[in-house]
Amino acid sequence: MTLKTAQLLVSALFVGSISTVNASQTISFLAFGDGGYHPDYPKAKHVENPKNKAQFIAAEKADWLEDNRPIEEFDHAPIYIYPNTEIATEDTGAAAVGHAMAKLCEIKPCQFGIQLGDNIYPDGADANDGKDDQKRMDDLILGPLKPLFKDNKDLIVYSALGNHDWKTSRKGVKLQTEWMAKQPNFHMDARGYYSYTVGAAGSDVEFFVLDTNMLLSGQHYYEIPLKEDGSEQGLASALASRQAEVEDIEVHESPVSGEDHKQLAWLADGLRNSKAKWKIVYGHHILWSIGGTKYDEGHVLRRLILPELCQYADAYIAGHEHDLELLSDDCSRVMPNNNKPKLPLIISGAASKMRGTHSPFAEQQEKRYAEYDLIWAKSFIWGFAHIELDNRSDSLNVSFYTTPRDKSGALISEASFSFKHRGE
């Protein structure tokens, strides 16, 4: 019997909770997201409007300047040239990150992994590109992680869904969850959000895995460009100048029978009633970030889930931004009399793609939001996070790692941080 089979048998007994017994006082796991990109599966715009290397970089620079980012901070991902052509696109770091994680797990414990969504780029399964979906998922989800599973045969990756996984259809989401159900090293519940518990009673952790795309698709909100100085525009002025655009939600993404509200109720009830020592929530979309393009979604998601996270959770982990970031929220806005430690917010979305941050926006965030704190960030890199829950010191320890652009899979240690347990 494999570890996954045993866990799923326990899941049936404990109503959706996957329990394992861990004799160690430390629970250690990998956290990585946005790993499902490869040039063999390009965006339609890159097929319909191909560019050579110079044109591709020029377009990246134009987008950078349009967002009012400092030109001296401009960079771009490594470039991939399709064989026997001059057509260029962004290269992938997925295999390199897989090798780097495997190297880390040779020297540090890696009991399991959490995958933070956008497991399949650009349009999820069921994309209208004539390619076989089973091969697509083997290539984009399983392939990069084979080095990790080679020496960690029983390691399970507990996966979340991202916006690109939802891109084409509900059938595509179903195909991904069905594929994962057949894989010995992956788990994702069919409805897309679920919980599972790891560790022995008294030193255990319960994870709550969100489908944040479902939560956001049930909301009406606007995409509003930043001002030239990186500050946020008010909705009224953006509407008056016709710069505000309603967030585009595809018909198939719209919640059915109140499934978004059911998920919110499930999260609130689960966190409130959890008996686990540690409670960690993760999903694809960010609450805070300095990327400068996802802040409208952050506003909405904070409104939906931050009160419960501040009251009960020990951390929130996300992807979506293709970088590594560590932030915190002191919860003073949603819990005015809060005396708990700050809520750690970990972003690990650089498992195959890379993106820059927006330094003027970061400065404006610090000025505007007293509850917000940017602790550390690194952009234009490929990388991941490793997290330890240390029951001896009652601390959550997060370490960030990158791997170089030469795609060697070398492991580079970047930074480590520690947070106190927020529970009673």
C-alpha positions as CSV (number, residue, x, y, z in Angstrom):
1,M,0.0,0.0,0.0
2,T,1.4,3.4,-1.0
3,L,1.4,6.4,1.4
4,K,-1.2,8.1,-0.7
5,T,-3.5,5.1,-0.6
6,A,-3.2,4.9,3.2
7,Q,-3.8,8.6,3.5
8,L,-6.9,8.5,1.4
9,L,-8.3,5.5,3.4
10,V,-7.9,7.7,6.5
11,S,-9.5,10.5,4.6
12,A,-12.7,8.4,4.2
13,L,-12.8,7.8,7.9
14,F,-12.2,11.4,9.0
15,V,-14.5,13.2,6.5
16,G,-12.0,14.9,4.2
17,S,-9.0,15.1,6.6
18,I,-5.9,13.3,5.5
19,S,-4.0,12.3,8.7
20,T,-0.5,11.1,9.0
21,V,1.5,10.4,12.2
22,N,4.8,12.3,12.6
23,A,6.9,11.4,15.5
24,S,9.2,14.4,14.9
25,Q,8.8,17.7,16.7
26,T,9.2,19.5,13.4
27,I,6.9,19.4,10.4
28,S,8.8,20.3,7.2
29,F,7.4,20.9,3.7
30,L,8.1,22.6,0.3
31,A,5.9,25.4,-1.0
32,F,6.0,26.3,-4.7
33,G,3.6,27.7,-7.2
34,D,3.1,28.7,-10.8
35,G,5.2,25.8,-12.0
36,G,3.2,24.7,-15.0
37,Y,4.8,26.7,-17.8
38,H,6.8,25.4,-20.7
39,P,7.4,27.0,-24.2
40,D,5.9,23.8,-25.8
41,Y,2.5,25.1,-24.5
42,P,2.6,28.8,-25.6
43,K,0.0,31.5,-25.2
44,A,-2.2,32.0,-28.2
45,K,-1.0,35.6,-28.7
46,H,2.6,34.3,-29.1
47,V,1.4,31.9,-31.8
48,E,-0.7,34.4,-33.6
49,N,1.8,37.3,-33.3
50,P,5.2,35.8,-33.1
51,K,8.2,38.0,-32.3
52,N,12.0,37.6,-32.6
53,K,14.2,38.1,-29.5
54,A,14.6,41.8,-30.0
55,Q,10.9,42.3,-30.5
56,F,10.0,40.2,-27.6
57,I,12.3,42.1,-25.2
58,A,11.1,45.4,-26.6
59,A,7.5,44.4,-25.9
60,E,8.4,43.5,-22.3
61,K,10.1,46.8,-21.9
62,A,7.1,48.7,-23.2
63,D,4.8,46.9,-20.8
64,W,7.2,47.7,-18.0
65,L,7.2,51.4,-18.8
66,E,3.4,51.5,-19.3
67,D,3.1,50.3,-15.7
68,N,5.3,53.3,-14.5
69,R,8.1,51.1,-13.3
70,P,11.6,52.5,-13.1
71,I,13.5,51.8,-16.3
72,E,16.7,51.1,-14.3
73,E,15.0,48.1,-12.7
74,F,13.9,46.6,-16.0
75,D,14.8,43.0,-16.6
76,H,13.2,40.0,-18.3
77,A,13.2,36.2,-18.1
78,P,15.7,34.1,-20.1
79,I,14.6,33.8,-23.7
80,Y,13.8,30.6,-25.5
81,I,14.1,30.4,-29.3
82,Y,12.1,27.8,-31.0
83,P,14.3,25.4,-33.0
84,N,14.9,26.3,-36.7
85,T,13.1,29.7,-36.3
86,E,13.8,33.1,-34.9
87,I,10.6,33.1,-32.8
88,A,11.2,33.9,-29.2
89,T,9.3,33.5,-26.0
90,E,10.0,33.3,-22.2
91,D,12.0,30.3,-21.1
92,T,10.9,28.0,-18.3
93,G,12.6,27.3,-15.0
94,A,10.3,24.4,-14.0
95,A,12.8,21.6,-14.4
96,A,15.6,23.6,-12.8
97,V,13.4,24.3,-9.8
98,G,12.5,20.6,-9.6
99,H,16.2,19.7,-9.4
100,A,16.9,22.4,-6.9
101,M,14.1,21.1,-4.6
102,A,15.4,17.6,-4.9
103,K,18.9,18.8,-3.8
104,L,17.4,20.7,-0.8
105,C,15.6,17.5,0.3
106,E,18.9,15.7,0.4
107,I,20.0,18.0,3.2
108,K,16.8,19.1,4.9
109,P,13.6,17.1,5.7
110,C,10.8,17.4,3.1
111,Q,7.8,15.5,4.4
112,F,5.4,16.7,1.7
113,G,4.8,19.6,-0.6
114,I,2.2,22.2,-1.3
115,Q,1.5,23.4,-4.9
116,L,0.0,26.9,-5.1
117,G,-1.9,26.8,-8.4
118,D,-1.4,27.6,-12.0
119,N,-0.2,24.0,-12.4
120,I,-1.1,24.2,-16.2
121,Y,-0.3,27.2,-18.4
122,P,-1.6,28.9,-20.2
123,D,-5.2,27.7,-20.4
124,G,-5.5,24.7,-18.1
125,A,-6.6,21.3,-19.4
126,D,-9.2,21.2,-22.2
127,A,-7.4,24.0,-24.0
128,N,-8.3,24.4,-27.7
129,D,-4.8,23.7,-29.0
130,G,-5.1,20.2,-30.3
131,K,-2.8,18.7,-27.7
132,D,-3.4,15.7,-25.6
133,D,-4.4,16.6,-22.0
134,Q,-2.8,13.5,-20.4
135,K,0.5,14.4,-22.0
136,R,0.0,18.0,-21.1
137,M,-0.4,17.2,-17.4
138,D,2.4,14.7,-17.5
139,D,4.7,17.3,-19.1
140,L,3.7,20.3,-17.0
141,I,2.8,19.0,-13.6
142,L,4.6,15.7,-13.2
143,G,7.7,16.1,-15.4
144,P,9.5,18.9,-13.5
145,L,9.0,17.1,-10.2
146,K,10.4,13.7,-11.2
147,P,13.8,14.5,-9.7
148,L,12.1,15.2,-6.4
149,F,10.1,12.0,-6.4
150,K,13.0,9.9,-7.5
151,D,14.6,10.0,-4.0
152,N,11.4,10.8,-2.2
153,K,9.1,8.2,-3.6
154,D,6.3,8.6,-0.9
155,L,6.3,12.4,-1.0
156,I,2.8,13.8,-1.6
157,V,2.1,17.2,-3.2
158,Y,-1.2,18.7,-2.0
159,S,-2.3,21.0,-4.9
160,A,-4.4,24.1,-5.2
161,L,-6.1,25.5,-8.3
162,G,-5.1,28.8,-9.9
163,N,-6.6,31.2,-12.4
164,H,-4.8,29.5,-15.4
165,D,-6.1,26.1,-14.3
166,W,-9.6,27.6,-14.6
167,K,-8.9,29.4,-17.9
168,T,-10.7,27.3,-20.4
169,S,-13.6,25.4,-18.9
170,R,-15.0,23.5,-15.9
171,K,-14.2,20.3,-17.8
172,G,-10.5,21.4,-17.7
173,V,-10.6,21.7,-13.9
174,K,-12.3,18.3,-13.7
175,L,-9.7,16.7,-15.9
176,Q,-6.9,18.0,-13.7
177,T,-8.5,16.7,-10.5
178,E,-9.1,13.4,-12.1
179,W,-5.5,13.2,-13.3
180,M,-4.2,13.9,-9.8
181,A,-6.5,11.2,-8.3
182,K,-4.6,8.7,-10.4
183,Q,-1.1,9.9,-9.4
184,P,0.7,8.4,-6.4
185,N,2.4,11.7,-5.6
186,F,-0.4,14.2,-5.9
187,H,-3.6,15.0,-4.2
188,M,-6.4,17.5,-4.9
189,D,-10.1,17.1,-3.9
190,A,-12.6,17.1,-6.7
191,R,-14.4,20.2,-5.6
192,G,-11.0,22.2,-5.5
193,Y,-11.0,23.2,-1.9
194,Y,-10.3,20.8,1.0
195,S,-8.4,20.3,4.3
196,Y,-5.9,17.8,5.6
197,T,-4.0,17.2,8.8
198,V,-0.4,16.2,9.3
199,G,1.3,15.3,12.6
200,A,0.5,13.8,16.0
201,A,-2.2,15.3,18.1
202,G,-0.9,18.2,20.1
203,S,1.8,19.0,17.6
204,D,-0.2,18.7,14.4
205,V,-1.1,21.1,11.6
206,E,-4.3,21.4,9.6
207,F,-4.1,22.9,6.2
208,F,-7.0,24.6,4.5
209,V,-6.6,24.6,0.7
210,L,-8.6,27.3,-1.0
211,D,-9.9,27.7,-4.6
212,T,-9.3,31.4,-4.6
213,N,-10.3,31.7,-8.3
214,M,-13.8,30.5,-7.3
215,L,-13.9,33.0,-4.5
216,L,-12.9,36.0,-6.7
217,S,-15.1,35.0,-9.6
218,G,-18.2,35.5,-7.4
219,Q,-17.2,39.1,-6.8
220,H,-17.7,42.3,-8.9
221,Y,-14.6,44.4,-8.8
222,Y,-12.4,46.6,-11.0
223,E,-9.0,46.6,-12.5
224,I,-7.6,50.1,-11.9
225,P,-4.1,51.2,-13.1
226,L,-1.7,52.7,-10.7
227,K,-0.9,56.4,-10.7
228,E,2.5,57.5,-12.1
229,D,4.0,57.6,-8.6
230,G,2.9,54.0,-7.9
231,S,0.0,54.9,-5.6
232,E,-3.5,53.5,-6.1
233,Q,-6.2,55.5,-7.8
234,G,-9.6,55.8,-6.2
235,L,-12.5,54.1,-7.9
236,A,-14.5,57.3,-8.5
237,S,-11.6,59.0,-10.3
238,A,-10.7,55.9,-12.3
239,L,-14.3,55.6,-13.4
240,A,-14.5,59.2,-14.3
241,S,-11.4,59.0,-16.5
242,R,-12.6,55.6,-17.9
243,Q,-9.5,53.8,-16.6
244,A,-11.4,51.3,-14.4
245,E,-12.3,48.1,-16.1
246,V,-14.6,45.5,-14.6
247,E,-12.6,42.3,-13.9
248,D,-13.3,39.9,-16.7
249,I,-15.0,36.7,-15.4
250,E,-15.7,33.9,-17.9
251,V,-19.2,32.4,-17.8
252,H,-17.8,29.0,-16.7
253,E,-15.9,30.6,-13.8
254,S,-19.1,32.0,-12.2
255,P,-20.0,30.2,-9.0
256,V,-22.8,27.7,-9.3
257,S,-25.4,27.3,-6.5
258,G,-23.5,29.6,-4.2
259,E,-20.4,27.4,-4.2
260,D,-18.2,30.5,-3.4
261,H,-20.3,31.3,-0.3
262,K,-20.2,27.6,0.7
263,Q,-16.4,27.7,0.6
264,L,-16.2,30.8,2.8
265,A,-18.5,29.2,5.3
266,W,-16.5,26.0,5.2
267,L,-13.3,27.9,5.8
268,A,-14.7,29.9,8.7
269,D,-16.2,26.8,10.4
270,G,-13.1,24.7,9.7
271,L,-10.7,27.2,11.2
272,R,-13.0,27.9,14.2
273,N,-13.5,24.2,15.0
274,S,-10.0,22.9,14.2
275,K,-8.3,21.0,17.0
276,A,-4.9,21.2,15.4
277,K,-2.1,23.1,17.0
278,W,-1.2,24.9,13.8
279,K,-3.6,26.1,11.2
280,I,-2.3,27.2,7.8
281,V,-4.3,28.4,4.8
282,Y,-3.1,28.4,1.3
283,G,-4.4,29.3,-2.2
284,H,-3.3,30.8,-5.4
285,H,-4.1,34.5,-5.1
286,I,-2.3,36.9,-2.9
287,L,-3.5,39.1,0.0
288,W,-0.7,41.6,-0.2
289,S,2.1,41.8,-2.7
290,I,4.5,44.4,-4.3
291,G,4.1,43.0,-7.8
292,G,2.0,46.0,-8.7
293,T,-0.6,44.2,-10.9
294,K,-2.6,42.0,-8.5
295,Y,-3.5,44.5,-5.8
296,D,-7.1,44.8,-6.9
297,E,-7.6,41.1,-6.2
298,G,-5.8,41.4,-2.9
299,H,-8.3,44.0,-1.8
300,V,-11.2,41.7,-2.5
301,L,-9.6,38.6,-1.0
302,R,-8.6,40.4,2.2
303,R,-12.2,41.4,2.6
304,L,-13.4,37.8,2.1
305,I,-11.0,35.9,4.3
306,L,-8.6,38.1,6.3
307,P,-10.9,38.3,9.4
308,E,-10.9,34.5,9.8
309,L,-7.2,34.2,9.0
310,C,-6.3,36.9,11.6
311,Q,-8.3,35.2,14.3
312,Y,-7.4,31.6,13.8
313,A,-4.5,31.0,11.2
314,D,-0.8,30.9,11.6
315,A,0.1,31.8,8.1
316,Y,-1.3,32.3,4.6
317,I,0.7,31.0,1.6
318,A,0.1,32.0,-2.0
319,G,1.6,32.0,-5.5
320,H,0.2,34.1,-8.5
321,E,3.0,36.6,-8.4
322,H,6.0,35.1,-10.2
323,D,8.5,36.0,-7.5
324,L,9.3,35.3,-3.9
325,E,8.0,37.6,-1.2
326,L,7.5,37.6,2.6
327,L,5.0,40.1,4.1
328,S,2.9,40.4,7.2
329,D,-0.4,41.9,8.3
330,D,-0.8,43.0,12.0
331,C,-4.5,42.5,11.7
332,S,-5.3,45.8,13.3
333,R,-7.7,46.8,10.5
334,V,-9.9,43.7,11.0
335,M,-9.2,43.0,14.7
336,P,-8.8,46.4,16.4
337,N,-8.0,44.9,19.8
338,N,-5.7,42.2,18.4
339,N,-2.9,41.0,20.6
340,K,-1.7,38.1,18.5
341,P,1.6,38.2,16.6
342,K,1.5,39.5,13.0
343,L,0.1,37.1,10.4
344,P,2.9,35.9,8.0
345,L,2.1,36.1,4.3
346,I,4.4,33.9,2.2
347,I,4.5,34.2,-1.6
348,S,6.2,31.4,-3.6
349,G,5.2,31.7,-7.2
350,A,8.5,31.4,-9.1
351,A,8.5,27.7,-9.9
352,S,8.6,28.2,-13.7
353,K,8.1,31.8,-14.5
354,M,9.7,35.0,-13.2
355,R,8.5,38.6,-12.9
356,G,9.6,41.9,-11.5
357,T,8.3,43.9,-8.6
358,H,7.0,47.5,-8.6
359,S,9.3,49.5,-6.2
360,P,7.3,52.8,-6.3
361,F,4.1,50.8,-5.6
362,A,5.9,49.0,-2.7
363,E,6.9,52.4,-1.2
364,Q,3.3,53.7,-1.5
365,Q,1.9,50.6,0.2
366,E,4.2,51.2,3.2
367,K,3.0,54.8,3.4
368,R,-0.7,54.0,3.1
369,Y,-1.3,50.8,5.1
370,A,-0.2,50.8,8.7
371,E,-1.1,47.1,9.1
372,Y,1.1,46.0,6.2
373,D,4.8,45.2,6.4
374,L,7.1,44.1,3.6
375,I,9.8,41.9,5.1
376,W,11.7,40.5,2.1
377,A,11.3,40.0,-1.6
378,K,13.3,38.8,-4.6
379,S,12.2,39.1,-8.2
380,F,13.3,38.0,-11.7
381,I,14.4,34.6,-10.3
382,W,13.2,31.0,-10.3
383,G,12.7,29.6,-6.8
384,F,10.6,28.2,-4.0
385,A,10.1,28.1,-0.2
386,H,10.8,25.6,2.5
387,I,8.7,25.8,5.7
388,E,9.2,24.2,9.1
389,L,6.8,24.2,12.0
390,D,9.0,23.7,15.0
391,N,7.0,22.5,18.0
392,R,10.0,22.7,20.3
393,S,10.4,26.5,19.9
394,D,6.7,27.1,18.8
395,S,8.0,28.8,15.7
396,L,7.2,28.9,12.0
397,N,10.5,29.0,10.0
398,V,10.5,29.9,6.3
399,S,13.5,29.7,4.0
400,F,13.7,30.9,0.4
401,Y,15.8,29.3,-2.3
402,T,16.5,30.1,-5.9
403,T,18.2,28.4,-8.8
404,P,20.3,30.2,-11.5
405,R,19.3,31.2,-15.0
406,D,21.7,28.7,-16.5
407,K,19.0,26.0,-15.7
408,S,21.6,23.8,-14.0
409,G,19.3,23.2,-11.0
410,A,21.9,24.4,-8.6
411,L,20.5,25.3,-5.1
412,I,21.0,28.9,-3.8
413,S,20.0,29.7,-0.2
414,E,18.6,33.3,-0.1
415,A,17.1,34.1,3.3
416,S,15.4,32.6,6.4
417,F,12.9,34.0,8.8
418,S,11.1,32.9,12.0
419,F,7.6,33.7,13.3
420,K,6.1,32.8,16.7
421,H,3.0,30.5,16.8
422,R,-0.1,32.6,16.7
423,G,-2.4,30.1,18.5
424,E,-3.5,30.2,22.1
